[in-house]
Amino acid sequence: MVQQFTARLDVSFAALSDPTRRGVLEHLGRGEASITDLAERFGMTLTGMKKHVTLLEEAGLVTTRKVGRVRLCRLQDGGLEAEAAWIERYRQRWALRFDALDEIVEDLKQKGDLNGRQE
């Protein structure tokens, strides 16, 4: 289970590491778009955009459906929830550490020991 979760995060963060794919997600946040529209918007070939969309699909961030000859893309519902939760856990840990550091600095200031000087 943990390995599957870690593997999913690896795939998701790898997909998010590319600025074009992040741009595609941002664009799809405004609504559905065809691969052709996305390719034109990002100045890419259809083949190149299809590769980006496939990686986003594999990461569970985007879904596609075929309507006639057109493949439409949209954001996957809840696509970034696991990633956001993972980031939030680490954000909380760091916040606690910085709060503890702030307390130490304040204690040192009150004692007048900051930089070895009496204030």
BELVENZI-V136953 format. One record per pair of residues at least 24 apart in sequence whose ideal C-beta (glycine too) atoms are under 8 Angstrom apart, sorted by sequence separation. I is the first residue (numbers start at 1). J is the second residue. D is the distance in Angstrom with one decimal. If there is no record, write none. Layout:
# BELVENZI-V136953
I_J_D / I_J_D
This chain:
# BELVENZI-V136953
20_44_7.4 / 24_49_7.9 / 24_52_6.1 / 24_53_7.1 / 35_64_7.7 / 21_52_5.3 / 25_56_7.0 / 20_52_5.8 / 24_56_6.5 / 18_52_7.2 / 21_55_6.6 / 28_62_6.6 / 36_70_7.1 / 21_56_5.8 / 35_70_8.0 / 38_73_6.7 / 25_61_6.3 / 34_70_5.0 / 35_71_5.0 / 18_55_7.9 / 25_62_7.3 / 34_71_6.5 / 24_62_7.5 / 34_72_5.5 / 35_73_6.4 / 33_72_7.2 / 34_73_7.1 / 15_55_5.0 / 32_72_5.2 / 33_73_5.8 / 14_55_7.7 / 15_56_5.5 / 32_73_6.7 / 33_74_8.0 / 32_74_4.5 / 15_58_7.4 / 16_59_7.8 / 31_74_7.7 / 15_59_3.9 / 14_59_7.5 / 16_61_7.9 / 28_73_6.0 / 15_61_6.2 / 28_74_5.9 / 29_75_6.2 / 11_58_6.1 / 12_59_4.6 / 28_75_4.9 / 11_59_4.8 / 12_60_7.0 / 11_60_7.9 / 12_61_6.8 / 24_73_7.7 / 25_75_6.8 / 8_59_7.8 / 8_60_7.0 / 16_83_7.7 / 12_80_7.6 / 12_82_7.5 / 13_83_7.1 / 12_83_5.2 / 9_82_7.0 / 8_82_6.6 / 9_83_6.5 / 5_82_7.2 / 9_86_6.1
